[in-house]
Amino acid sequence: MEKLHSEQTRLQGELAESSIYEDAHKNRLKGAMLRNAEVDKKLAEIESE
């Protein structure tokens, strides 16, 4: 769970960077958003147990 929280924090920091929203970084943005959703879902599942 700690590892997921660390990854969540890293991803949120990455998504907070304005440069990730530039056209040149569309793939990076998409990957970060998808991974962030996966991590959020896993954390929610763990916390609901």
PDB file of N, CA, C and O in Angstrom:
ATOM      1  N   MET A   1       0.825  -1.183   0.000  1.00  0.00           N
ATOM      2  CA  MET A   1       0.000   0.000   0.000  1.00  0.00           C
ATOM      3  C   MET A   1       0.881   1.262   0.000  1.00  0.00           C
ATOM      4  O   MET A   1       0.563   2.251  -0.660  1.00  0.00           O
ATOM      5  N   GLU A   2       1.974   1.210   0.740  1.00  0.00           N
ATOM      6  CA  GLU A   2       2.890   2.350   0.784  1.00  0.00           C
ATOM      7  C   GLU A   2       3.473   2.626  -0.604  1.00  0.00           C
ATOM      8  O   GLU A   2       3.638   3.779  -1.002  1.00  0.00           O
ATOM      9  N   LYS A   3       3.781   1.552  -1.330  1.00  0.00           N
ATOM     10  CA  LYS A   3       4.332   1.695  -2.678  1.00  0.00           C
ATOM     11  C   LYS A   3       3.315   2.385  -3.598  1.00  0.00           C
ATOM     12  O   LYS A   3       3.682   3.232  -4.413  1.00  0.00           O
ATOM     13  N   LEU A   4       2.044   2.017  -3.459  1.00  0.00           N
ATOM     14  CA  LEU A   4       1.003   2.635  -4.276  1.00  0.00           C
ATOM     15  C   LEU A   4       0.829   4.113  -3.926  1.00  0.00           C
ATOM     16  O   LEU A   4       0.630   4.945  -4.810  1.00  0.00           O
ATOM     17  N   HIS A   5       0.906   4.435  -2.634  1.00  0.00           N
ATOM     18  CA  HIS A   5       0.799   5.837  -2.227  1.00  0.00           C
ATOM     19  C   HIS A   5       1.959   6.655  -2.795  1.00  0.00           C
ATOM     20  O   HIS A   5       1.770   7.795  -3.220  1.00  0.00           O
ATOM     21  N   SER A   6       3.151   6.074  -2.800  1.00  0.00           N
ATOM     22  CA  SER A   6       4.316   6.763  -3.365  1.00  0.00           C
ATOM     23  C   SER A   6       4.134   7.002  -4.859  1.00  0.00           C
ATOM     24  O   SER A   6       4.435   8.080  -5.371  1.00  0.00           O
ATOM     25  N   GLU A   7       3.640   5.986  -5.545  1.00  0.00           N
ATOM     26  CA  GLU A   7       3.417   6.127  -6.987  1.00  0.00           C
ATOM     27  C   GLU A   7       2.318   7.153  -7.259  1.00  0.00           C
ATOM     28  O   GLU A   7       2.415   7.939  -8.201  1.00  0.00           O
ATOM     29  N   GLN A   8       1.276   7.142  -6.433  1.00  0.00           N
ATOM     30  CA  GLN A   8       0.190   8.103  -6.578  1.00  0.00           C
ATOM     31  C   GLN A   8       0.718   9.536  -6.427  1.00  0.00           C
ATOM     32  O   GLN A   8       0.356  10.420  -7.203  1.00  0.00           O
ATOM     33  N   THR A   9       1.559   9.754  -5.441  1.00  0.00           N
ATOM     34  CA  THR A   9       2.148  11.075  -5.214  1.00  0.00           C
ATOM     35  C   THR A   9       3.003  11.497  -6.403  1.00  0.00           C
ATOM     36  O   THR A   9       2.942  12.646  -6.841  1.00  0.00           O
ATOM     37  N   ARG A  10       3.802  10.562  -6.924  1.00  0.00           N
ATOM     38  CA  ARG A  10       4.648  10.858  -8.084  1.00  0.00           C
ATOM     39  C   ARG A  10       3.802  11.218  -9.302  1.00  0.00           C
ATOM     40  O   ARG A  10       4.096  12.182 -10.009  1.00  0.00           O
ATOM     41  N   LEU A  11       2.756  10.439  -9.538  1.00  0.00           N
ATOM     42  CA  LEU A  11       1.891  10.687 -10.692  1.00  0.00           C
ATOM     43  C   LEU A  11       1.161  12.020 -10.563  1.00  0.00           C
ATOM     44  O   LEU A  11       1.019  12.749 -11.545  1.00  0.00           O
ATOM     45  N   GLN A  12       0.703  12.337  -9.374  1.00  0.00           N
ATOM     46  CA  GLN A  12       0.018  13.613  -9.169  1.00  0.00           C
ATOM     47  C   GLN A  12       0.968  14.778  -9.420  1.00  0.00           C
ATOM     48  O   GLN A  12       0.569  15.802  -9.974  1.00  0.00           O
ATOM     49  N   GLY A  13       2.215  14.621  -9.013  1.00  0.00           N
ATOM     50  CA  GLY A  13       3.218  15.645  -9.293  1.00  0.00           C
ATOM     51  C   GLY A  13       3.463  15.799 -10.780  1.00  0.00           C
ATOM     52  O   GLY A  13       3.591  16.911 -11.291  1.00  0.00           O
ATOM     53  N   GLU A  14       3.526  14.669 -11.469  1.00  0.00           N
ATOM     54  CA  GLU A  14       3.738  14.693 -12.917  1.00  0.00           C
ATOM     55  C   GLU A  14       2.561  15.372 -13.616  1.00  0.00           C
ATOM     56  O   GLU A  14       2.751  16.165 -14.538  1.00  0.00           O
ATOM     57  N   LEU A  15       1.346  15.054 -13.171  1.00  0.00           N
ATOM     58  CA  LEU A  15       0.156  15.642 -13.780  1.00  0.00           C
ATOM     59  C   LEU A  15      -0.006  17.126 -13.429  1.00  0.00           C
ATOM     60  O   LEU A  15      -0.737  17.845 -14.109  1.00  0.00           O
ATOM     61  N   ALA A  16       0.660  17.577 -12.390  1.00  0.00           N
ATOM     62  CA  ALA A  16       0.601  18.988 -11.999  1.00  0.00           C
ATOM     63  C   ALA A  16       1.532  19.857 -12.843  1.00  0.00           C
ATOM     64  O   ALA A  16       1.404  21.081 -12.852  1.00  0.00           O
ATOM     65  N   GLU A  17       2.466  19.227 -13.550  1.00  0.00           N
ATOM     66  CA  GLU A  17       3.395  19.967 -14.411  1.00  0.00           C
ATOM     67  C   GLU A  17       2.653  20.458 -15.656  1.00  0.00           C
ATOM     68  O   GLU A  17       1.989  19.677 -16.338  1.00  0.00           O
ATOM     69  N   SER A  18       2.766  21.726 -15.939  1.00  0.00           N
ATOM     70  CA  SER A  18       2.061  22.281 -17.097  1.00  0.00           C
ATOM     71  C   SER A  18       2.593  21.732 -18.420  1.00  0.00           C
ATOM     72  O   SER A  18       1.845  21.638 -19.394  1.00  0.00           O
ATOM     73  N   SER A  19       3.866  21.371 -18.464  1.00  0.00           N
ATOM     74  CA  SER A  19       4.463  20.904 -19.721  1.00  0.00           C
ATOM     75  C   SER A  19       3.862  19.590 -20.214  1.00  0.00           C
ATOM     76  O   SER A  19       3.900  19.305 -21.411  1.00  0.00           O
ATOM     77  N   ILE A  20       3.309  18.791 -19.309  1.00  0.00           N
ATOM     78  CA  ILE A  20       2.748  17.500 -19.727  1.00  0.00           C
ATOM     79  C   ILE A  20       1.507  17.690 -20.609  1.00  0.00           C
ATOM     80  O   ILE A  20       1.112  16.775 -21.331  1.00  0.00           O
ATOM     81  N   TYR A  21       0.900  18.867 -20.550  1.00  0.00           N
ATOM     82  CA  TYR A  21      -0.313  19.128 -21.327  1.00  0.00           C
ATOM     83  C   TYR A  21      -0.019  19.696 -22.715  1.00  0.00           C
ATOM     84  O   TYR A  21      -0.945  19.993 -23.471  1.00  0.00           O
ATOM     85  N   GLU A  22       1.257  19.848 -23.054  1.00  0.00           N
ATOM     86  CA  GLU A  22       1.637  20.303 -24.391  1.00  0.00           C
ATOM     87  C   GLU A  22       1.450  19.160 -25.385  1.00  0.00           C
ATOM     88  O   GLU A  22       1.542  17.987 -25.023  1.00  0.00           O
ATOM     89  N   ASP A  23       1.189  19.512 -26.625  1.00  0.00           N
ATOM     90  CA  ASP A  23       0.947  18.509 -27.669  1.00  0.00           C
ATOM     91  C   ASP A  23       2.067  17.486 -27.773  1.00  0.00           C
ATOM     92  O   ASP A  23       1.813  16.312 -28.046  1.00  0.00           O
ATOM     93  N   ALA A  24       3.290  17.915 -27.560  1.00  0.00           N
ATOM     94  CA  ALA A  24       4.443  17.023 -27.695  1.00  0.00           C
ATOM     95  C   ALA A  24       4.455  15.917 -26.641  1.00  0.00           C
ATOM     96  O   ALA A  24       5.164  14.923 -26.799  1.00  0.00           O
ATOM     97  N   HIS A  25       3.690  16.077 -25.586  1.00  0.00           N
ATOM     98  CA  HIS A  25       3.703  15.108 -24.488  1.00  0.00           C
ATOM     99  C   HIS A  25       2.371  14.371 -24.327  1.00  0.00           C
ATOM    100  O   HIS A  25       2.071  13.873 -23.242  1.00  0.00           O
ATOM    101  N   LYS A  26       1.578  14.296 -25.383  1.00  0.00           N
ATOM    102  CA  LYS A  26       0.264  13.654 -25.300  1.00  0.00           C
ATOM    103  C   LYS A  26       0.351  12.211 -24.819  1.00  0.00           C
ATOM    104  O   LYS A  26      -0.456  11.787 -23.992  1.00  0.00           O
ATOM    105  N   ASN A  27       1.313  11.456 -25.325  1.00  0.00           N
ATOM    106  CA  ASN A  27       1.441  10.053 -24.928  1.00  0.00           C
ATOM    107  C   ASN A  27       1.822   9.926 -23.460  1.00  0.00           C
ATOM    108  O   ASN A  27       1.313   9.054 -22.755  1.00  0.00           O
ATOM    109  N   ARG A  28       2.717  10.794 -23.001  1.00  0.00           N
ATOM    110  CA  ARG A  28       3.119  10.799 -21.590  1.00  0.00           C
ATOM    111  C   ARG A  28       1.920  11.139 -20.701  1.00  0.00           C
ATOM    112  O   ARG A  28       1.721  10.521 -19.655  1.00  0.00           O
ATOM    113  N   LEU A  29       1.129  12.120 -21.120  1.00  0.00           N
ATOM    114  CA  LEU A  29      -0.058  12.519 -20.367  1.00  0.00           C
ATOM    115  C   LEU A  29      -1.056  11.369 -20.293  1.00  0.00           C
ATOM    116  O   LEU A  29      -1.581  11.059 -19.224  1.00  0.00           O
ATOM    117  N   LYS A  30      -1.310  10.751 -21.423  1.00  0.00           N
ATOM    118  CA  LYS A  30      -2.267   9.644 -21.467  1.00  0.00           C
ATOM    119  C   LYS A  30      -1.815   8.508 -20.557  1.00  0.00           C
ATOM    120  O   LYS A  30      -2.618   7.957 -19.804  1.00  0.00           O
ATOM    121  N   GLY A  31      -0.548   8.159 -20.623  1.00  0.00           N
ATOM    122  CA  GLY A  31      -0.016   7.092 -19.783  1.00  0.00           C
ATOM    123  C   GLY A  31      -0.112   7.418 -18.305  1.00  0.00           C
ATOM    124  O   GLY A  31      -0.471   6.564 -17.495  1.00  0.00           O
ATOM    125  N   ALA A  32       0.208   8.652 -17.956  1.00  0.00           N
ATOM    126  CA  ALA A  32       0.148   9.066 -16.552  1.00  0.00           C
ATOM    127  C   ALA A  32      -1.286   9.059 -16.043  1.00  0.00           C
ATOM    128  O   ALA A  32      -1.539   8.660 -14.906  1.00  0.00           O
ATOM    129  N   MET A  33      -2.214   9.492 -16.866  1.00  0.00           N
ATOM    130  CA  MET A  33      -3.620   9.510 -16.452  1.00  0.00           C
ATOM    131  C   MET A  33      -4.162   8.094 -16.276  1.00  0.00           C
ATOM    132  O   MET A  33      -4.882   7.815 -15.317  1.00  0.00           O
ATOM    133  N   LEU A  34      -3.817   7.208 -17.195  1.00  0.00           N
ATOM    134  CA  LEU A  34      -4.274   5.821 -17.092  1.00  0.00           C
ATOM    135  C   LEU A  34      -3.682   5.137 -15.866  1.00  0.00           C
ATOM    136  O   LEU A  34      -4.389   4.448 -15.131  1.00  0.00           O
ATOM    137  N   ARG A  35      -2.404   5.325 -15.654  1.00  0.00           N
ATOM    138  CA  ARG A  35      -1.749   4.711 -14.494  1.00  0.00           C
ATOM    139  C   ARG A  35      -2.301   5.290 -13.196  1.00  0.00           C
ATOM    140  O   ARG A  35      -2.486   4.561 -12.221  1.00  0.00           O
ATOM    141  N   ASN A  36      -2.563   6.590 -13.177  1.00  0.00           N
ATOM    142  CA  ASN A  36      -3.121   7.222 -11.986  1.00  0.00           C
ATOM    143  C   ASN A  36      -4.491   6.620 -11.660  1.00  0.00           C
ATOM    144  O   ASN A  36      -4.800   6.374 -10.494  1.00  0.00           O
ATOM    145  N   ALA A  37      -5.300   6.385 -12.674  1.00  0.00           N
ATOM    146  CA  ALA A  37      -6.614   5.774 -12.466  1.00  0.00           C
ATOM    147  C   ALA A  37      -6.468   4.354 -11.919  1.00  0.00           C
ATOM    148  O   ALA A  37      -7.223   3.950 -11.034  1.00  0.00           O
ATOM    149  N   GLU A  38      -5.507   3.600 -12.438  1.00  0.00           N
ATOM    150  CA  GLU A  38      -5.265   2.236 -11.954  1.00  0.00           C
ATOM    151  C   GLU A  38      -4.844   2.240 -10.490  1.00  0.00           C
ATOM    152  O   GLU A  38      -5.341   1.445  -9.692  1.00  0.00           O
ATOM    153  N   VAL A  39      -3.933   3.130 -10.144  1.00  0.00           N
ATOM    154  CA  VAL A  39      -3.437   3.217  -8.768  1.00  0.00           C
ATOM    155  C   VAL A  39      -4.567   3.635  -7.834  1.00  0.00           C
ATOM    156  O   VAL A  39      -4.717   3.072  -6.749  1.00  0.00           O
ATOM    157  N   ASP A  40      -5.359   4.617  -8.250  1.00  0.00           N
ATOM    158  CA  ASP A  40      -6.492   5.058  -7.431  1.00  0.00           C
ATOM    159  C   ASP A  40      -7.461   3.905  -7.177  1.00  0.00           C
ATOM    160  O   ASP A  40      -7.956   3.737  -6.063  1.00  0.00           O
ATOM    161  N   LYS A  41      -7.725   3.116  -8.210  1.00  0.00           N
ATOM    162  CA  LYS A  41      -8.651   1.986  -8.081  1.00  0.00           C
ATOM    163  C   LYS A  41      -8.089   0.936  -7.126  1.00  0.00           C
ATOM    164  O   LYS A  41      -8.809   0.434  -6.263  1.00  0.00           O
ATOM    165  N   LYS A  42      -6.809   0.603  -7.274  1.00  0.00           N
ATOM    166  CA  LYS A  42      -6.191  -0.389  -6.397  1.00  0.00           C
ATOM    167  C   LYS A  42      -6.199   0.077  -4.947  1.00  0.00           C
ATOM    168  O   LYS A  42      -6.485  -0.708  -4.043  1.00  0.00           O
ATOM    169  N   LEU A  43      -5.887   1.346  -4.722  1.00  0.00           N
ATOM    170  CA  LEU A  43      -5.894   1.881  -3.359  1.00  0.00           C
ATOM    171  C   LEU A  43      -7.300   1.846  -2.764  1.00  0.00           C
ATOM    172  O   LEU A  43      -7.469   1.520  -1.589  1.00  0.00           O
ATOM    173  N   ALA A  44      -8.294   2.176  -3.558  1.00  0.00           N
ATOM    174  CA  ALA A  44      -9.679   2.142  -3.084  1.00  0.00           C
ATOM    175  C   ALA A  44     -10.082   0.722  -2.699  1.00  0.00           C
ATOM    176  O   ALA A  44     -10.761   0.516  -1.694  1.00  0.00           O
ATOM    177  N   GLU A  45      -9.662  -0.256  -3.501  1.00  0.00           N
ATOM    178  CA  GLU A  45      -9.968  -1.656  -3.202  1.00  0.00           C
ATOM    179  C   GLU A  45      -9.309  -2.089  -1.900  1.00  0.00           C
ATOM    180  O   GLU A  45      -9.937  -2.750  -1.073  1.00  0.00           O
ATOM    181  N   ILE A  46      -8.055  -1.721  -1.716  1.00  0.00           N
ATOM    182  CA  ILE A  46      -7.320  -2.096  -0.508  1.00  0.00           C
ATOM    183  C   ILE A  46      -7.935  -1.433   0.716  1.00  0.00           C
ATOM    184  O   ILE A  46      -8.104  -2.074   1.753  1.00  0.00           O
ATOM    185  N   GLU A  47      -8.269  -0.159   0.600  1.00  0.00           N
ATOM    186  CA  GLU A  47      -8.807   0.584   1.732  1.00  0.00           C
ATOM    187  C   GLU A  47     -10.209   0.130   2.109  1.00  0.00           C
ATOM    188  O   GLU A  47     -10.628   0.320   3.251  1.00  0.00           O
ATOM    189  N   SER A  48     -10.946  -0.468   1.170  1.00  0.00           N
ATOM    190  CA  SER A  48     -12.302  -0.928   1.473  1.00  0.00           C
ATOM    191  C   SER A  48     -12.331  -2.314   2.108  1.00  0.00           C
ATOM    192  O   SER A  48     -13.382  -2.777   2.552  1.00  0.00           O
ATOM    193  N   GLU A  49     -11.187  -2.968   2.149  1.00  0.00           N
ATOM    194  CA  GLU A  49     -11.118  -4.315   2.737  1.00  0.00           C
ATOM    195  C   GLU A  49     -11.197  -4.258   4.245  1.00  0.00           C
ATOM    196  O   GLU A  49     -11.154  -5.296   4.905  1.00  0.00           O
TER     197      GLU A  49
END
